[in-house]
C-alpha cells in the first residue's frame, strides 16, 4: 500500500528522516536552555491499585534554580514531603493524569524563597502515566503587584480620610511652615485650636509661639516627631494635647508633609489639624473594654486550666482502670492455666505417694511422666509471658534466616497438614540478623500454626524474606528507627481479622479460637521477642482475603560468624576429675536438686544460700572449678555481681547462671563474658548435666 501511494505523487519530494541521535541532542540542548524549570513525573500504583506516589523521571537545570530543590531525578514526592503534603500533591497531579485537564496555579516555594507559577499537563497517551510540570519565576511580578496594591490602598486611604474629615467637619485648622525662614502662617481655625489670639496676626509666627500651648507632657514628643519628619521628608502625623481659650486641653492630630529642594534642603511643611477628641474618647472606652475582656479571658483560661486538670485526672483514672482490667485479664489467664498445670502436678505426686503406700509401684512411672509434662507446659507458658514482657533471656547469634527457614520447612509441612500448600520465597543476598535462632524458629512455627487454623478448608501459606530500607516515612508507619532491616513475612489465604480486633491480637491471653484451643500467647510472644531483638511486628489483614504478619529484624553487619542451624546433641557424662562445684541459690529445693544431680555425676558440691556466703567461699582457698548461681540473690549482690567480684581473685573461674527471670543488665543481650553461660528455670536434669560438663570441658 505504501508503494502505490508513492507512485501516485511522483513529484513529491521525500524528506530524509532526521538522525535520532542529533534529534535527541537538539532536544536536550533546548531542554536545558529553558530558563524556566521543567520536569516530568511518572505515577505508580500502591498495593490496592490506587495512585500512591510518583517519581521525577526527568528535569532540566532550571528546575533547581526555580524550585530550590537539587538532584530531583529519581526521587519520589514521599522522599520530599511529609505524608499529608505528599498525599495532596499525588491527588492534585493525579487529577491532571486522570482527566487530561491542564492546570495552572501560583505557589510560594520556601526552598527557593520565591513565588512560582506552576503549569501541569498530561503527556499523551494516558498509558504513559506521565505529567509534565513547568515552573516559572513570578516573584518580581508578585512584588510589583503587591507594591502597586499597597500604593493604591494608601492613596485610597488618604483620599477617604480627607473626604471623611471634610464631610464630618473634622479639619479644624491649617498651617504652612516655611522651613527656610522658620516662620509659620496659620488660619483662624488653627488659632482657635491652639488658643492663639488671632488679633496678633496669623502669619510670621515663630515655632515657640505656635507650640506654647501644647501640654507640657506632650512637648518633648511633638518636638522629636517634627524634627524627624523634617530630617527624612515625606508624610507626618502626630497626636498631642493643646490648651484652648477655655483653659482645657483637647486632643488634636496634626497631619502634614515635608517637602525638600532638589539638593535635599528642607523647604516647606504644610498641614492640617484634625479634631480627635471624640475618637480618643472612643479609643479609651475601647481600651477599657479590652482590659475587661483580657481580665475575663484570664479568668476563662484559669477555669479552662482547672477543667483541663480535672480531665487529666479523669483520664489518668481511666488509664488506671484500663490497666487494672488488663492486669485482671492477665491474672485470670495465668490463674486458669497454672491451676490446670498445678492440678496435674499435685495430683500425680499425691497418687505416687498413695501407690507407694499400697505397694503398687508399677503406676509410679505413669504419674511421674504426667507431672513432668505439666512442668514442661508451665515452663513454656512462663517463657511466653517473659517474651511478651520483653524480659526473657535471649541468646542472640548472627543468623542466616533463609537457612533457618529452609531447615524448618519440612517440619512446617508436617505440622500444617496436606490440605495446606506451603511456599517459601527466600530473597537472594538476604542480610544476616543478630537474633536468638531458637526463638525465631518458635515464632515462625507459631505464625504458621495460626495461619493453618485460619484456613479450616485448606489454602496457601507463603513464607517470604526480603531486605528492607526503612526511610523517614517508613520509620513513622512501622514504628522503627531509620535503617536497614530484613523482613520475614508469613501470609495466609484464610478468613482474615476484623478491624475492630486487629489491634488486640498482640495482647496476652487474647484469642479468637474456641475455649480450650488457644492460650492467646502466641502473637504476644512474637511481639515481645521482636521488640527485644530491636525489631518490630506488623500485621496486615482483610476479612475474607487473608492475613500477613511481618517480623522486622535489624541487619547484622558482620557475616563472618553466621550461626549454623545444625544442633549437636551431647550426652552428659560422669566426671572423671572429681571437680568441685559451688551452688548458690536462695531456694533450698533448687539448691538440693542441683547438688544431688552433681553428686550423681561424680562432682563435689558446696552449697550457699545468698551472695555474701557464696562470695566468702569464693574468696577462700577452697578448690572451686565451677560456680553455678542464680541471678537474683539476697545479700546485697546479684549473681553476676558476685561472679565479677570472685573473678578478681579467680580470673579463670567458670560460671553457669540459672535464672527463672531475665536479668538483662546482668546476663542478657550478649553481655556474658568468656567462660560464662546461662540456662533458664525450669530445666531438665540432663540439660543441666550437659551444660556443666560442656563448661568444664571448655578451655
C-alpha positions in Angstrom: 0.0 0.0 0.0 2.9 2.4 0.7 4.4 1.8 -2.7 1.2 2.5 -4.6 0.6 5.8 -2.7 4.2 6.9 -3.5 3.6 6.2 -7.3 0.6 8.5 -7.5 2.7 11.5 -6.5 6.0 11.2 -8.3 6.8 14.9 -8.0 6.6 14.9 -4.2 10.0 15.3 -2.6 11.0 12.8 0.0 12.2 14.2 3.3 15.2 12.5 4.7 14.5 11.3 8.3 16.4 13.2 10.9 19.2 11.4 12.7 17.7 10.2 16.0 21.0 11.0 17.9 21.1 14.5 16.5 17.4 15.0 17.3 17.9 13.9 20.9 20.9 16.2 21.2 18.9 19.1 19.9 16.0 18.3 22.2 18.4 18.0 25.1 20.0 21.4 24.3 16.6 23.1 24.1 15.5 21.3 27.3 18.5 22.6 29.2 18.4 26.1 27.6 14.9 26.8 29.0 15.3 29.2 32.0 12.0 28.0 33.4 12.1 24.9 35.5 10.7 21.7 33.8 10.3 18.2 35.0 8.4 15.0 34.0 6.7 12.9 36.8 5.6 9.3 36.4 2.9 7.7 38.6 3.0 4.2 40.0 0.3 2.3 41.9 0.0 1.3 45.6 -1.0 -2.1 46.9 -4.7 -1.7 46.1 -4.4 -0.2 42.6 -4.9 3.5 43.6 -2.3 6.1 42.6 0.2 6.0 45.5 3.3 8.0 44.6 5.1 9.5 41.6 8.8 9.7 40.7 10.6 12.5 38.9 12.0 10.8 35.8 13.4 13.9 34.1 14.3 17.5 35.0 16.3 20.3 33.5 18.8 22.6 35.2 16.2 25.3 35.5 14.2 23.1 37.9 16.7 23.6 40.7 17.0 27.3 40.0 13.3 27.8 40.2 12.3 25.4 42.9 15.4 25.4 45.1 15.3 21.5 45.2 18.6 19.8 43.9 19.0 16.3 42.5 15.3 15.8 41.9 15.6 13.0 39.2 14.8 9.6 40.7 13.2 11.0 43.9 9.6 10.4 44.8 7.3 13.0 46.3 7.3 11.0 49.5 11.1 11.5 49.7 10.5 15.2 49.7 7.3 15.8 51.7 5.6 14.6 54.9 2.8 12.1 54.4 -0.1 14.6 54.4 1.6 17.0 52.0 2.6 14.2 49.7 -1.0 12.9 49.6 -2.2 16.3 48.5 0.4 16.5 45.6 -0.4 13.0 44.5 -4.2 13.8 44.5 -3.6 17.1 42.7 -1.3 15.8 39.9 -3.3 12.6 39.8 -6.4 14.6 38.8 -4.4 16.0 35.8 -3.4 12.5 34.8 -6.9 11.0 35.1 -8.9 13.8 33.5 -6.4 15.2 31.0 -7.3 18.8 32.1 -4.3 21.1 32.4 -3.9 23.3 35.5 -2.1 26.5 36.4 -1.6 27.9 39.8 0.8 30.0 41.9 2.6 28.8 45.0 5.4 30.0 47.3 8.4 27.7 47.3 10.2 28.1 50.7 13.3 26.2 49.5 13.8 28.8 46.7 12.3 31.8 48.7 10.2 32.9 45.8 6.7 32.7 44.2 6.5 30.2 41.3 3.8 29.8 38.7 3.2 26.1 38.1 1.7 24.6 34.9 0.9 20.9 34.7 -0.3 18.9 31.7 -0.8 15.2 30.9 1.7 13.6 28.4 -0.2 11.6 25.9 -1.1 8.8 25.6 -2.5 8.4 29.1 -1.0 4.9 29.4 2.4 6.6 29.8 1.1 7.8 33.2 3.3 10.9 33.0 2.6 14.5 33.7 4.8 17.4 32.6 5.3 20.3 35.0 6.6 23.8 34.2 7.9 26.2 36.9 8.2 29.9 36.2 9.6 32.6 38.5 7.0 35.3 39.1 8.5 36.7 42.2 9.3 40.1 40.6 5.8 40.3 39.2 4.3 39.4 42.6 6.4 42.1 44.4 5.4 44.7 41.8 1.7 43.7 42.1 2.0 43.9 46.0 3.7 47.3 45.8 1.0 48.6 43.4 -1.8 47.3 45.6 -0.2 48.8 48.7 0.3 52.2 46.9 -3.3 52.2 45.7 -4.6 51.2 49.1 -2.6 54.0 50.7 -3.8 56.5 48.2 -7.4 55.4 48.7 -7.0 55.5 52.5 -5.6 59.1 52.3 -8.4 60.2 49.9 -11.1 58.6 52.1 -9.6 60.0 55.2 -9.6 63.6 53.8 -13.1 63.1 52.4 -14.4 61.8 55.7 -12.7 64.6 57.6 -14.1 67.2 55.3 -17.6 65.7 55.4 -17.5 65.4 59.1 -16.0 68.8 59.6 -13.0 67.2 61.4 -10.5 69.5 59.8 -10.3 72.4 62.3 -7.3 74.3 61.0 -4.4 74.5 58.6 -0.8 75.7 58.7 2.2 76.4 56.4 5.6 76.3 57.9 8.3 77.9 55.8 11.4 75.9 56.9 13.8 78.3 55.2 12.7 81.2 57.3 11.4 79.1 60.2 8.1 81.1 60.2 4.5 79.9 60.4 1.3 81.0 58.6 -1.9 79.7 60.2 -5.7 80.2 59.7 -8.4 81.1 62.1 -9.2 77.5 62.9 -5.6 76.8 63.8 -5.5 79.8 66.1 -8.7 78.8 67.9 -7.4 75.2 68.4 -4.1 76.4 69.9 -5.6 79.3 71.9 -3.7 81.9 69.9 -5.1 85.4 69.8 -5.8 86.0 66.1 -5.7 89.8 66.6 -1.9 89.5 67.0 -1.7 88.2 63.4 -1.9 84.8 61.6 1.5 85.0 59.8 5.1 85.3 60.5 4.7 83.3 63.8 7.7 81.6 65.4 7.8 77.9 66.3 7.8 78.9 70.0 4.6 80.9 69.6 2.9 78.0 67.9 3.7 75.3 70.4 3.4 77.5 73.5 0.0 76.0 74.5 1.0 72.3 73.9 0.6 70.2 77.0 3.9 70.0 78.9 3.9 66.2 78.9 3.5 66.2 75.0 6.0 68.9 74.1 9.1 66.6 74.0 7.4 64.0 71.9 6.0 66.7 69.5 9.4 68.2 69.0 11.0 64.9 68.3 8.3 64.0 65.8 8.6 67.3 63.9 12.4 67.1 63.8 12.3 63.5 62.5 9.8 64.5 59.7 12.0 67.4 58.7 15.1 65.3 58.5 13.6 62.4 56.5 10.9 64.3 54.5 7.5 62.9 53.4 4.4 62.4 55.5 3.9 63.4 59.1 1.2 62.6 61.6 1.2 63.1 65.4 -1.3 63.4 68.2 -1.0 65.7 71.2 -2.9 68.0 73.5 -3.3 71.8 73.3 -4.9 74.3 75.6 -7.7 76.4 74.2 -9.3 79.6 75.3 -11.5 77.9 77.9 -8.4 76.7 79.7 -9.0 73.0 78.9 -6.7 70.7 77.0 -8.1 68.9 73.8 -6.7 66.1 71.7 -5.8 67.0 68.1 -3.9 65.3 65.3 -1.5 67.2 63.1 -1.2 65.8 59.5 1.3 67.3 57.1 4.1 66.7 54.6 7.7 68.0 54.5 9.0 69.0 51.0 12.7 69.2 50.2 14.5 71.0 47.5 16.4 69.1 44.8 19.6 69.5 46.9 17.9 67.9 49.9 17.3 71.2 51.9 14.0 71.2 53.8 11.7 73.7 52.1 8.2 73.7 53.5 6.0 71.9 55.9 2.2 72.4 55.2 -0.5 70.5 57.1 -4.0 70.3 58.7 -5.3 69.8 62.2 -7.9 67.1 62.9 -10.2 67.0 65.9 -9.6 63.6 67.5 -11.2 64.3 70.9 -14.2 62.1 70.3 -12.1 59.4 68.7 -9.7 59.4 71.7 -12.7 59.0 74.0 -13.9 56.1 71.9 -10.4 54.6 71.9 -10.2 55.0 75.7 -13.5 53.3 76.1 -12.3 50.6 73.8 -9.1 50.2 75.8 -11.2 49.8 79.0 -13.4 47.2 77.3 -10.3 45.4 76.1 -8.8 45.4 79.5 -12.1 44.0 80.9 -12.1 41.4 78.1 -8.5 40.5 78.9 -9.5 40.1 82.6 -12.4 37.9 81.6 -10.1 35.9 79.2 -7.6 35.4 82.0 -10.4 34.2 84.3 -11.6 31.9 81.5 -8.1 30.5 81.0 -7.9 29.8 84.7 -11.2 27.9 84.5 -10.1 26.0 81.4 -6.8 25.2 83.1 -8.7 23.9 86.2 -11.1 21.9 83.9 -8.2 20.5 82.0 -6.5 19.4 85.2 -9.8 17.7 86.2 -9.9 16.0 82.8 -6.3 14.8 83.1 -7.1 13.3 86.4 -10.2 11.6 85.0 -8.1 10.3 82.0 -5.4 9.0 84.5 -8.2 7.3 86.4 -9.5 5.8 83.2 -6.0 4.6 82.2 -5.6 3.1 85.7 -8.9 1.3 85.3 -7.9 0.0 81.9 -4.6 -1.1 83.3 -6.3 -2.9 86.1 -8.6 -4.5 83.6 -5.6 -5.7 81.6 -4.0 -7.0 84.8 -7.2 -8.8 85.6 -7.3 -10.4 82.2 -3.7 -11.4 82.6 -4.1 -12.7 86.1 -7.3 -14.6 85.2 -5.5 -16.3 82.3 -2.5 -17.1 84.4 -4.6 -18.5 87.2 -6.7 -20.6 84.8 -3.6 -22.1 83.0 -1.4 -22.5 86.1 -4.2 -24.1 88.2 -4.7 -26.7 85.5 -1.0 -27.4 85.4 -0.7 -27.4 89.2 -3.6 -29.8 89.5 -1.8 -32.2 87.2 1.4 -32.0 89.2 -0.1 -32.1 92.7 -2.5 -34.9 91.7 0.3 -37.0 90.2 2.5 -36.5 93.3 -0.4 -37.5 95.6 -1.1 -40.6 93.6 2.6 -41.6 93.6 2.5 -41.4 97.4 -0.7 -43.5 97.6 0.6 -46.1 95.2 3.9 -46.4 97.1 1.9 -46.9 100.3 -0.1 -49.6 98.6 3.0 -51.2 97.1 1.7 -50.7 93.6 4.9 -49.2 92.1 4.1 -50.1 88.5 1.9 -47.0 88.2 4.5 -44.6 89.5 6.2 -44.1 86.2 3.0 -43.0 84.5 2.3 -40.4 87.2 5.9 -39.1 87.0 5.5 -38.7 83.3 2.3 -36.7 83.8 3.9 -34.4 86.4 6.9 -33.8 84.2 4.7 -33.0 81.2 2.7 -30.5 83.2 6.0 -28.9 84.4 7.3 -28.5 80.9 4.0 -26.8 79.8 4.3 -24.5 82.8 7.8 -23.6 81.8 6.7 -22.9 78.2 3.9 -20.7 79.5 6.4 -18.7 81.6 8.7 -18.3 78.7 5.9 -16.9 76.5 5.0 -14.4 79.2 8.6 -13.3 79.5 8.8 -12.9 75.8 5.7 -10.7 75.7 7.2 -8.6 78.5 10.5 -8.5 76.6 12.3 -9.8 79.7 13.2 -13.3 78.5 16.8 -14.3 78.4 17.8 -14.4 74.7 20.9 -15.9 73.3 21.4 -13.8 70.1 23.7 -15.0 67.4 24.4 -13.9 63.8 21.9 -16.0 61.9 21.3 -16.8 58.2 17.5 -16.5 58.3 17.0 -18.2 54.8 18.9 -21.2 56.0 16.9 -21.3 59.3 13.6 -21.2 57.3 14.8 -24.0 55.0 15.7 -26.1 58.0 12.1 -25.7 59.3 10.3 -26.2 56.0 9.7 -30.0 56.4 8.6 -29.6 60.0 6.1 -26.9 59.0 4.7 -29.0 56.1 4.1 -31.9 58.5 2.5 -29.5 61.1 0.1 -27.7 58.8 -1.1 -30.9 57.0 -1.6 -31.9 53.4 -4.6 -29.5 52.8 -2.3 -26.5 53.1 0.1 -25.6 50.3 3.4 -24.1 51.7 5.5 -21.8 49.6 8.9 -20.4 50.7 10.3 -17.4 48.9 13.8 -16.5 50.2 15.4 -13.3 49.0 18.7 -13.6 47.3 21.5 -12.0 49.2 19.4 -11.7 52.4 21.3 -9.9 55.1 22.0 -11.7 58.4 20.3 -10.9 61.6 21.6 -10.9 65.2 18.8 -13.0 66.8 18.1 -16.0 69.0 17.7 -18.7 66.4 15.5 -21.0 68.6 13.2 -18.1 69.5 12.9 -17.1 65.8 12.1 -20.8 65.0 9.3 -20.8 67.6 8.0 -17.5 66.2 7.8 -18.9 62.6 6.2 -22.1 63.7 3.6 -20.2 65.8 2.7 -18.0 62.8 2.3 -21.0 60.5 0.1 -22.8 63.0 -2.1 -19.6 63.3 -2.2 -19.4 59.5 -3.3 -23.1 59.4 -6.0 -22.5 61.9 -7.3 -19.6 59.8 -7.8 -21.9 56.8 -10.1 -24.8 58.0 -10.9 -25.7 54.4 -7.3 -25.5 53.1 -5.3 -22.8 51.5 -1.8 -21.5 51.0 0.9 -20.3 53.4 3.7 -18.2 52.0 6.9 -17.5 53.9 8.9 -14.7 52.3 12.1 -12.9 53.3 13.4 -9.6 52.0 15.9 -6.8 52.6 14.2 -3.6 53.6 15.5 0.0 53.8 13.3 1.9 56.3 13.3 5.6 55.4 11.8 8.6 57.3 8.3 7.8 56.1 8.6 4.1 56.8 10.1 4.9 60.2 6.8 6.5 61.2 4.5 3.9 59.7 6.5 0.9 61.1 7.5 2.4 64.4 11.2 1.7 63.8 14.3 3.8 63.6 15.5 4.5 60.1 18.0 1.9 58.8 18.5 -1.5 57.2 16.2 -4.4 58.2 15.3 -7.8 56.9 11.7 -8.8 57.0 10.2 -12.3 57.4 6.5 -12.4 56.4 4.0 -15.2 56.8 0.9 -14.8 54.6 -2.2 -17.0 54.6 -5.3 -17.0 52.4 -7.6 -17.5 55.4 -10.6 -15.8 56.9 -8.7 -12.6 57.9 -9.1 -10.5 61.0 -11.8 -8.0 61.6 -10.6 -4.3 62.0 -12.2 -4.0 65.5 -10.0 -6.8 66.9 -6.9 -6.3 64.8 -5.2 -4.1 67.4 -5.9 -6.6 70.2 -4.2 -9.7 68.7 -0.8 -8.9 70.5 -2.4 -8.7 73.9 -1.7 -11.6 76.2 -4.4 -14.3 76.5 -6.4 -12.6 73.7 -7.6 -15.3 71.3 -10.3 -15.8 68.7 -10.1 -19.5 68.9 -12.7 -21.6 70.8 -12.3 -22.2 74.5 -9.5 -24.6 75.2 -8.0 -24.4 71.7 -5.6 -21.5 72.2 -3.7 -19.8 75.1 -3.6 -16.3 73.4 0.1 -16.0 74.0 1.5 -16.9 70.5 1.4 -13.5 68.9 2.2 -11.6 72.1 5.3 -13.8 72.5 6.3 -13.0 68.9 5.7 -9.3 69.5 7.9 -9.3 72.7 10.6 -11.3 71.0 10.8 -9.0 68.0 10.9 -5.8 70.2 13.5 -7.3 72.5 15.6 -8.1 69.4 15.5 -4.5 68.3 12.8 -5.0 65.7 9.0 -4.8 65.2 6.0 -6.9 64.2 3.3 -5.6 61.8 0.0 -7.3 60.9 -2.0 -6.6 57.7 -5.4 -8.3 57.2 -8.6 -8.1 55.3 -11.7 -10.1 56.2 -12.2 -12.9 53.7 -8.8 -12.2 51.9 -6.2 -13.4 54.4 -3.6 -12.1 56.8 0.1 -11.2 56.6 2.3 -11.0 59.7 5.8 -9.5 59.2 8.7 -9.6 61.6 11.3 -6.9 61.0 14.8 -7.5 62.4 17.8 -5.2 62.3 20.5 -6.1 59.8 23.7 -7.6 61.3 26.7 -6.1 59.6 29.2 -8.9 60.5 28.7 -12.0 58.3 31.8 -13.9 59.2 30.3 -15.8 62.1 26.9 -16.7 60.9 25.2 -19.2 63.2 24.5 -22.5 61.6 21.2 -24.1 62.5 22.5 -27.6 63.0 22.4 -28.5 66.7 24.8 -31.1 68.1 23.3 -33.4 70.7 25.7 -34.1 73.6 25.2 -36.9 76.0 26.1 -35.9 79.6 29.0 -37.9 81.0 30.2 -38.5 84.5 33.0 -36.6 86.0 36.3 -38.4 86.0 38.3 -35.5 87.6 36.2 -35.0 90.8 35.7 -31.3 90.1 34.2 -29.1 92.8 31.1 -27.0 92.0 29.8 -24.2 94.2 26.0 -23.9 94.1 24.5 -20.6 95.2 20.7 -20.3 95.2 18.3 -18.9 97.8 15.7 -21.6 97.1 16.6 -24.7 99.2 14.7 -27.1 96.9 16.5 -25.9 93.8 19.8 -26.0 95.6 19.2 -29.5 96.8 18.2 -30.8 93.4 21.2 -29.2 91.6 23.6 -30.6 94.3 22.1 -34.1 94.0 22.4 -34.1 90.2 26.1 -33.0 90.6 26.8 -35.7 93.2 25.2 -38.4 90.9 27.6 -37.3 88.1 30.6 -37.6 90.4 31.2 -33.9 91.3 31.7 -32.5 94.7 29.1 -29.8 95.5 29.3 -27.0 98.0 26.1 -25.1 98.8 25.4 -21.4 99.7 22.1 -19.6 100.2 23.0 -16.0 99.4 25.6 -13.9 97.7 27.5 -13.0 100.9 28.0 -16.6 101.9 28.9 -17.5 98.3 31.5 -14.8 98.0 33.1 -15.8 101.3 33.6 -19.3 99.9 34.9 -18.0 96.6 37.4 -15.7 98.4 38.7 -18.6 100.5 41.3 -21.2 99.4 38.7 -23.9 98.7 39.0 -25.5 95.3 36.2 -24.2 93.1 36.1 -25.4 89.4 32.7 -24.1 88.6 30.2 -21.6 90.1 26.5 -22.4 89.5 24.5 -19.4 90.7 21.0 -18.0 90.5 20.9 -14.4 89.1 18.6 -12.9 91.7 20.1 -13.4 95.1 19.7 -11.9 98.6 22.7 -10.4 100.4 23.2 -7.1 98.5 24.6 -8.5 95.3 23.1 -10.4 92.4 24.7 -13.5 90.9 26.5 -11.5 88.2 28.0 -9.1 90.7 29.1 -11.9 92.9 30.8 -13.7 90.0 32.5 -10.5 88.8 33.8 -9.9 92.4 35.1 -13.5 92.6 36.9 -13.2 89.3 39.1 -10.6 90.8 40.9 -13.3 92.7 39.8 -16.2 90.5 40.2 -14.8 86.9 39.6 -18.2 85.3 36.5 -19.1 87.3 33.8 -20.7 85.1 30.3 -19.6 85.8 26.8 -21.1 84.9 23.9 -18.8 85.7 20.5 -20.3 86.3 17.5 -18.0 86.4 13.8 -18.0 86.4 13.6 -14.3 85.4 15.7 -12.5 82.9 18.1 -10.0 84.4 19.2 -8.3 81.2 21.6 -6.0 82.9 23.4 -9.0 84.4 23.3 -11.8 81.8 21.2 -10.9 78.8 21.7 -9.3 75.3 25.0 -11.0 74.7 26.8 -9.3 77.6 28.2 -12.6 79.0 32.0 -12.7 79.3 34.1 -15.7 78.2 33.7 -18.7 80.5 30.1 -17.7 81.4 26.8 -19.4 80.3 23.1 -19.3 81.3 20.2 -21.6 81.4 16.6 -20.8 82.3 14.5 -22.4 85.1 12.9 -24.8 85.0 15.3 -27.0 83.1 15.6 -30.8 82.5 18.2 -32.6 84.6 20.0 -33.8 81.6 20.3 -30.3 80.2 21.9 -29.1 83.5 24.4 -32.0 83.4 25.3 -31.4 79.8 25.9 -27.7 80.3 28.1 -28.3 83.4 30.2 -30.9 81.5 30.4 -28.6 78.5 31.6 -25.6 80.5 34.2 -27.6 82.5 35.5 -29.3 79.3 36.0 -25.9 77.5 39.4 -24.4 77.5 
